[in-house]
Amino acid sequence: MPSIALRVIGVIRSEIKTRAEAPRFYTEGAPDARLEVRPAYRRALQRVRAGDELIVITWLHRARRDVLRVHPEDDMTRPLTGVFLTRSPDRPNPLGLHRCTVRAVTRTGLRIGPIEAIDGTPVVDVKTVVSDADDS
């Protein structure tokens, strides 16, 4: 199999500083944050507007990559479950998917939220949310 290389396009700047502070999901009280986009990739934000819904794809840099099974939500009363059926950040390829809303477009990136990513989390891609009604 070929190796895969990802390019970091930006970084999350958040008030969340540790894994313990991070909510499990954006609907569980996650704050807004800044997505600082590297200068080489800022043109890729053309036509992004406040109010747009995005999927921000991150590299969960503090995740363990050797974990294959977990107790969902760290609840030891729940049976061990393969990580592919959970939202655990610990997994072989720790990509995070974060649905959020653009609050503002800035000179250096975006103000987005809510997002449960930790400060310093690398961003590898941004995609628009597509609904079943979208033709594009």
PyMOL commands that set and color helices and strands:
alter all, ss='L'
color gray80, all
select helices_A, chain A and resi 19-21+39-45+72-74+83-85
alter helices_A, ss='H'
color red, helices_A
select strands_A, chain A and resi 10-13+33-37+53-59+69-70+81-82+95-105+109-113+122-128
alter strands_A, ss='S'
color yellow, strands_A
deselect
rebuild
show_as cartoon
